[in-house]
Amino acid sequence: MSIQINVRPALAGSLVSTLVLLAACGGGGETTLSQASSSGTAASTALAQPMALTADTRMKWNPGHYVQLGAGASDDLVQRTFKEISAMPNVRGVQTRHVWRDLETDKGVYDFSEIDKDVAKAQAVGKRLFIMIGTKTFKAGSRALPDYMHTDEYSGGAYRIFIDAKDTTGTEATTGENIALYNANVRDRFIALTTALGQRYNGNNAFEGIIFNETSLGQSTVPMTSTQKADFFTNLAAVDAATRKAFPNTVVLQFINFPRAYMPGLVNSAINNGVALGGPDTFLNDSELEISAYPHYETAWGKVPLGPSVQAENYYTTYQDGPYAPPAVTDLYAFAKNRLHANYMFWSKTLTEPLMPYNNVLSMWKSASFPKDAAGGLSTTCPSTFTSCVPKL
């Protein structure tokens, strides 16, 4: 399914203030989204103004445990995962990851066919779907941003980051990349993408939420200036707020971790705009996260949804780059529930021998002692920034 949308460029430097005004007046012109015809030809729609807020302020609210799959997960893997949890009442659904370049194949041309298939799989078994939009890659030579953005207009669209500085030479073939969000044109294109996603999925009851990846900038091969860093986080806050407008009935979740100096402002903006917060890691004894990220869960608790994730490394050690010392998955669950006040938990489907951690997660969910309510023991209290929370619209 391809969709083409032409977006009127925002005036330079005006978007953040525009978003504030929209929040105050609830405004925006009428927008429509025409799907491609059955022949496969992309339809063209003028999107002249930001999407108007719906009068319906109810939030789809299905907190609980979700299985997290990586970018490029095969249809078969997604299908098997949904089937695996279909008879488990205390597991809500699946989270898939989609790299921006795969969703926007050319400027204003969107391909959401993989998301459509995953939504259908969720509906078929009565479960729900989260998606993550990937704007950062760690694989050597990989790309996260669409090809059309590799120009000066978008500052190349992204900047290259070291994957492992001691083993790389700094060439593109040996580095990953992160979004050049300090560029206002990149910001505007990102908002155009999430607006199109909101128009398609906000009203779908199987679509539980959208997640943005970690805030860590990575180690740039060309050091970023202080202005670039400040602009990056100003623009990220704008993207979060605009996406929340595009998904007025759906959870929008920002993963946070580093740099420490920019987290308070981003978190404050998220709370003011009803944007959920989470993180890419649940480490039991990480001194850096205890300073830069975990205190913000306390700040946001009860105000917006909280959704930490358990990544592959979290199964093997208790702090970043720590020694092999696998914590019990029940300890990870208890930490996220009690320390991080989780409403949502995202568990990486990691199946590496000999630990096979995901099998341990499955055993925990199936155990007689694990809560059998739909949220799997996580908090279901409706956040105060939401008008009301409902299982479905």
C-alpha positions as CSV (number, residue, x, y, z in Angstrom):
1,M,0.0,0.0,0.0
2,S,1.6,3.2,-1.2
3,I,0.3,6.7,-0.4
4,Q,1.6,10.0,-1.7
5,I,1.1,13.2,0.3
6,N,2.4,16.6,-0.7
7,V,3.1,18.7,2.4
8,R,3.3,22.5,2.4
9,P,6.7,23.3,3.9
10,A,6.5,25.1,7.3
11,L,8.0,28.5,7.6
12,A,11.5,28.3,8.9
13,G,11.7,28.4,12.7
14,S,7.9,28.7,13.1
15,L,6.8,25.1,13.7
16,V,7.4,24.9,17.4
17,S,5.4,28.1,18.1
18,T,2.7,26.8,15.7
19,L,2.3,23.6,17.7
20,V,1.9,25.7,20.9
21,L,-0.9,27.7,19.2
22,L,-2.6,24.5,18.0
23,A,-2.5,23.0,21.4
24,A,-4.2,26.1,22.8
25,C,-6.9,26.4,20.1
26,G,-7.3,22.7,19.1
27,G,-7.0,23.9,15.5
28,G,-6.0,22.9,12.1
29,G,-7.6,22.6,8.7
30,E,-9.4,19.6,7.3
31,T,-7.2,17.0,5.9
32,T,-7.9,13.9,3.9
33,L,-5.8,10.8,2.9
34,S,-6.5,9.0,-0.3
35,Q,-5.3,5.4,-0.6
36,A,-3.7,4.1,-3.7
37,S,-6.0,2.6,-6.3
38,S,-6.1,-1.1,-6.8
39,S,-3.8,-0.7,-9.8
40,G,-1.0,0.4,-7.5
41,T,-0.8,4.0,-8.7
42,A,-0.2,6.4,-5.7
43,A,-2.9,8.9,-5.0
44,S,-1.9,12.5,-4.4
45,T,-3.4,14.6,-1.6
46,A,-2.7,18.1,-0.6
47,L,-2.0,18.4,3.2
48,A,-2.1,22.1,3.6
49,Q,-2.6,22.4,7.4
50,P,-1.8,20.3,10.5
51,M,-4.4,17.6,11.3
52,A,-7.4,18.8,13.3
53,L,-8.0,17.4,16.7
54,T,-10.9,15.0,16.9
55,A,-13.7,15.8,19.4
56,D,-13.2,12.3,20.8
57,T,-10.6,12.5,23.5
58,R,-10.8,8.9,24.7
59,M,-7.5,7.0,24.8
60,K,-7.0,3.4,23.7
61,W,-5.6,2.0,26.9
62,N,-4.3,-1.6,27.0
63,P,-1.3,-1.6,29.4
64,G,0.6,-4.8,29.9
65,H,3.4,-7.0,28.3
66,Y,4.4,-6.9,24.7
67,V,6.9,-9.0,22.8
68,Q,9.5,-6.8,21.1
69,L,10.8,-7.8,17.6
70,G,13.7,-6.2,15.7
71,A,13.7,-4.3,12.4
72,G,13.0,-6.5,9.4
73,A,11.2,-9.2,11.3
74,S,9.8,-11.7,8.8
75,D,6.1,-12.1,8.4
76,D,6.5,-15.7,9.6
77,L,8.2,-14.5,12.8
78,V,5.5,-12.0,13.5
79,Q,2.8,-14.5,12.8
80,R,4.4,-17.2,15.0
81,T,4.8,-14.6,17.8
82,F,1.2,-13.6,17.8
83,K,0.2,-17.3,17.7
84,E,2.5,-18.0,20.6
85,I,0.8,-15.4,22.8
86,S,-2.7,-15.9,21.5
87,A,-3.8,-18.1,24.4
88,M,-2.0,-16.1,27.1
89,P,-4.4,-13.7,28.7
90,N,-1.7,-11.8,30.5
91,V,0.3,-10.8,27.4
92,R,-1.2,-7.9,25.4
93,G,0.6,-8.0,22.0
94,V,3.7,-7.4,19.9
95,Q,5.9,-4.5,19.1
96,T,7.5,-4.3,15.7
97,R,10.2,-2.0,14.4
98,H,10.2,-0.1,11.1
99,V,13.1,2.0,9.7
100,W,11.9,5.3,8.4
101,R,13.4,4.7,4.9
102,D,11.2,1.6,4.5
103,L,8.0,3.5,5.3
104,E,8.8,6.5,3.0
105,T,10.1,5.2,-0.3
106,D,10.3,8.6,-1.9
107,K,9.4,12.1,-0.8
108,G,5.7,12.0,0.3
109,V,5.3,8.4,-0.9
110,Y,4.5,6.0,2.0
111,D,4.5,2.3,2.1
112,F,2.6,1.0,5.2
113,S,1.9,-2.5,3.8
114,E,4.0,-4.2,6.5
115,I,2.2,-2.4,9.3
116,D,-1.1,-3.2,7.7
117,K,-0.2,-6.9,7.7
118,D,0.9,-6.8,11.3
119,V,-2.3,-5.0,12.4
120,A,-4.3,-7.7,10.7
121,K,-2.3,-10.4,12.6
122,A,-3.1,-8.7,15.8
123,Q,-6.8,-8.4,15.0
124,A,-6.9,-12.1,14.1
125,V,-6.0,-13.2,17.6
126,G,-7.5,-10.4,19.6
127,K,-4.1,-8.8,20.5
128,R,-2.6,-5.4,19.9
129,L,0.3,-3.9,18.1
130,F,2.9,-1.2,18.9
131,I,5.3,0.0,16.3
132,M,8.7,1.7,16.7
133,I,9.9,4.1,14.1
134,G,13.7,3.6,13.7
135,T,15.8,6.6,12.9
136,K,19.1,5.2,14.2
137,T,21.0,2.2,12.9
138,F,23.9,0.3,14.4
139,K,24.8,-2.0,11.5
140,A,27.9,-1.1,9.5
141,G,27.0,0.8,6.3
142,S,23.3,0.8,7.2
143,R,20.8,3.6,6.4
144,A,17.8,4.8,8.4
145,L,16.7,7.8,6.4
146,P,15.1,7.9,2.9
147,D,17.5,8.4,0.0
148,Y,15.9,11.7,-1.1
149,M,17.1,13.3,2.2
150,H,20.8,12.7,1.4
151,T,21.2,16.3,0.2
152,D,22.4,19.6,1.7
153,E,18.7,20.7,2.2
154,Y,18.5,18.0,4.9
155,S,22.1,18.1,6.1
156,G,22.4,14.7,4.5
157,G,19.4,13.5,6.5
158,A,21.6,11.8,9.0
159,Y,25.1,11.8,10.5
160,R,27.4,8.8,10.8
161,I,28.1,7.3,14.2
162,F,30.7,4.9,15.4
163,I,29.5,1.4,16.1
164,D,32.6,0.4,18.0
165,A,35.2,3.2,17.8
166,K,38.2,0.9,18.4
167,D,37.3,-1.4,15.6
168,T,36.2,1.1,12.9
169,T,38.0,3.5,10.6
170,G,35.2,6.1,10.3
171,T,34.2,5.3,6.8
172,E,30.5,5.0,5.9
173,A,30.9,1.2,5.3
174,T,32.0,0.8,9.0
175,T,29.6,3.2,10.7
176,G,25.9,3.4,11.5
177,E,23.8,6.6,11.4
178,N,21.5,8.7,13.4
179,I,18.8,11.2,12.2
180,A,20.1,14.8,11.6
181,L,17.2,16.2,13.6
182,Y,19.0,19.5,14.2
183,N,17.9,20.3,10.6
184,A,14.4,21.9,10.6
185,N,13.6,20.3,7.2
186,V,14.3,16.8,8.6
187,R,12.0,17.7,11.5
188,D,9.2,18.7,9.1
189,R,9.5,15.5,7.0
190,F,9.4,13.4,10.2
191,I,6.2,15.2,11.2
192,A,4.7,14.6,7.8
193,L,5.5,10.8,8.2
194,T,3.9,10.5,11.6
195,T,0.9,12.6,10.5
196,A,0.3,10.1,7.7
197,L,0.6,7.3,10.1
198,G,-1.9,8.9,12.5
199,Q,-4.4,9.4,9.7
200,R,-4.3,5.7,8.9
201,Y,-4.0,4.0,12.3
202,N,-5.3,6.3,15.1
203,G,-8.8,4.9,14.9
204,N,-7.7,1.3,14.6
205,N,-8.4,-0.5,17.9
206,A,-5.7,-3.1,17.2
207,F,-3.1,-0.3,16.9
208,E,-2.0,0.4,20.5
209,G,0.8,2.9,20.0
210,I,3.8,4.3,18.3
211,I,7.3,4.6,19.8
212,F,10.3,6.7,19.0
213,N,13.8,5.2,19.6
214,E,16.3,6.3,22.2
215,T,17.5,9.8,22.6
216,S,21.2,8.9,22.8
217,L,23.0,10.8,20.0
218,G,25.7,8.2,19.6
219,Q,29.4,9.0,18.9
220,S,29.4,11.1,15.8
221,T,32.3,10.7,13.4
222,V,32.2,14.5,13.1
223,P,31.6,16.0,16.6
224,M,28.3,17.8,16.9
225,T,28.2,21.5,17.9
226,S,26.3,22.6,21.0
227,T,23.8,24.4,18.7
228,Q,23.2,21.2,16.8
229,K,22.6,19.3,20.0
230,A,20.2,21.9,21.4
231,D,18.3,22.1,18.0
232,F,18.1,18.3,17.9
233,F,16.2,18.1,21.2
234,T,14.0,21.2,20.5
235,N,13.0,19.5,17.2
236,L,12.5,16.1,18.9
237,A,10.1,17.7,21.4
238,A,8.2,19.2,18.4
239,V,8.0,15.9,16.6
240,D,6.6,14.2,19.8
241,A,4.0,16.9,20.3
242,A,2.9,16.9,16.6
243,T,2.7,13.1,16.6
244,R,0.5,13.3,19.7
245,K,-1.8,15.6,17.7
246,A,-1.8,13.1,14.8
247,F,-2.7,10.3,17.3
248,P,-5.2,11.9,19.6
249,N,-6.6,8.5,20.8
250,T,-3.4,6.5,20.7
251,V,-0.3,6.2,22.9
252,V,2.7,8.0,21.6
253,L,5.9,7.0,23.5
254,Q,9.4,8.5,23.5
255,F,12.3,6.4,24.7
256,I,14.8,8.4,26.7
257,N,18.3,7.7,28.1
258,F,21.0,10.2,27.2
259,P,22.5,12.9,27.1
260,R,21.6,13.8,30.7
261,A,21.5,17.6,30.2
262,Y,18.7,17.5,27.7
263,M,16.4,15.0,29.4
264,P,14.6,17.4,31.8
265,G,13.4,19.7,29.1
266,L,12.3,16.8,26.8
267,V,10.5,15.1,29.7
268,N,8.7,18.3,30.7
269,S,7.6,18.8,27.1
270,A,6.4,15.2,26.9
271,I,4.3,15.5,30.1
272,N,2.8,18.8,28.9
273,N,1.8,17.1,25.6
274,G,0.6,13.8,27.0
275,V,3.5,11.9,25.4
276,A,4.4,8.6,27.1
277,L,8.0,7.9,28.3
278,G,10.0,4.8,28.4
279,G,13.5,3.5,27.7
280,P,15.6,1.2,25.6
281,D,17.0,-0.6,28.6
282,T,16.0,-2.1,32.0
283,F,19.3,-2.5,33.9
284,L,19.1,-3.4,37.5
285,N,22.3,-1.6,38.6
286,D,23.2,1.0,36.0
287,S,24.7,4.0,37.7
288,E,24.4,6.2,34.6
289,L,20.8,5.5,34.0
290,E,20.1,6.1,37.6
291,I,21.2,9.7,37.0
292,S,20.1,10.4,33.5
293,A,16.9,8.5,33.0
294,Y,15.3,6.6,35.9
295,P,14.5,9.7,38.0
296,H,12.3,10.9,35.2
297,Y,10.0,7.9,35.6
298,E,9.3,9.2,39.0
299,T,8.5,12.7,37.7
300,A,6.2,11.3,35.0
301,W,4.5,8.6,37.1
302,G,0.7,8.9,37.0
303,K,0.8,11.7,34.5
304,V,1.7,9.9,31.3
305,P,2.1,6.2,30.4
306,L,5.5,4.6,31.2
307,G,6.9,1.9,29.1
308,P,10.4,0.5,29.7
309,S,11.8,-2.2,27.5
310,V,14.0,-5.2,28.2
311,Q,16.7,-5.5,25.5
312,A,19.0,-8.4,24.8
313,E,21.8,-7.1,26.9
314,N,19.5,-6.7,29.9
315,Y,19.1,-10.4,30.1
316,Y,22.9,-11.0,30.4
317,T,24.2,-8.3,32.8
318,T,22.9,-5.8,35.3
319,Y,24.6,-2.6,33.9
320,Q,25.9,-1.3,30.6
321,D,29.0,-3.3,29.4
322,G,28.9,-5.2,32.7
323,P,30.2,-8.8,33.1
324,Y,28.0,-11.8,32.3
325,A,25.7,-12.1,35.3
326,P,22.2,-12.9,34.1
327,P,19.5,-11.5,36.3
328,A,16.3,-13.5,36.8
329,V,13.6,-12.3,34.5
330,T,11.3,-12.1,37.5
331,D,13.8,-9.5,38.9
332,L,13.6,-7.5,35.7
333,Y,9.8,-7.6,35.9
334,A,9.8,-6.5,39.5
335,F,12.3,-3.6,38.8
336,A,10.2,-2.3,35.9
337,K,7.0,-2.6,37.9
338,N,8.1,-1.2,41.2
339,R,11.1,1.1,40.4
340,L,10.0,2.3,37.0
341,H,6.2,2.2,37.6
342,A,5.6,0.5,34.2
343,N,2.3,0.5,32.5
344,Y,3.8,-1.2,29.5
345,M,6.7,-3.6,29.2
346,F,8.4,-4.5,26.0
347,W,10.4,-7.8,26.1
348,S,13.0,-8.5,23.4
349,K,12.4,-11.9,21.8
350,T,16.1,-13.0,22.4
351,L,16.8,-16.6,21.8
352,T,20.6,-17.0,22.2
353,E,22.0,-20.2,23.6
354,P,22.6,-21.3,26.2
355,L,20.6,-18.8,28.2
356,M,17.6,-18.6,25.7
357,P,16.2,-15.6,27.7
358,Y,12.9,-15.3,25.9
359,N,12.0,-18.8,26.9
360,N,12.5,-17.8,30.5
361,V,10.1,-14.9,29.9
362,L,7.5,-17.3,28.5
363,S,8.0,-19.6,31.5
364,M,7.5,-16.6,33.8
365,W,4.2,-15.5,32.1
366,K,2.9,-19.1,32.2
367,S,3.9,-19.8,35.8
368,A,1.1,-20.2,38.4
369,S,2.4,-17.3,40.5
370,F,2.5,-14.7,37.7
371,P,-0.6,-12.4,37.5
372,K,-3.2,-13.6,35.1
373,D,-5.0,-10.2,34.6
374,A,-4.8,-8.7,31.1
375,A,-2.0,-6.3,32.2
376,G,0.1,-9.0,33.8
377,G,0.3,-7.2,37.1
378,L,1.3,-3.8,35.7
379,S,-0.4,-0.6,36.7
380,T,-3.6,0.1,34.7
381,T,-4.4,3.5,36.3
382,C,-5.4,6.0,33.6
383,P,-2.7,8.8,33.4
384,S,-3.9,12.2,34.6
385,T,-3.0,13.9,31.3
386,F,-5.6,11.7,29.5
387,T,-9.3,12.6,29.6
388,S,-10.4,9.0,29.8
389,C,-9.0,5.6,29.1
390,V,-10.9,2.8,27.3
391,P,-10.0,-0.6,25.9
392,K,-11.3,0.3,22.5
393,L,-12.9,3.3,20.8
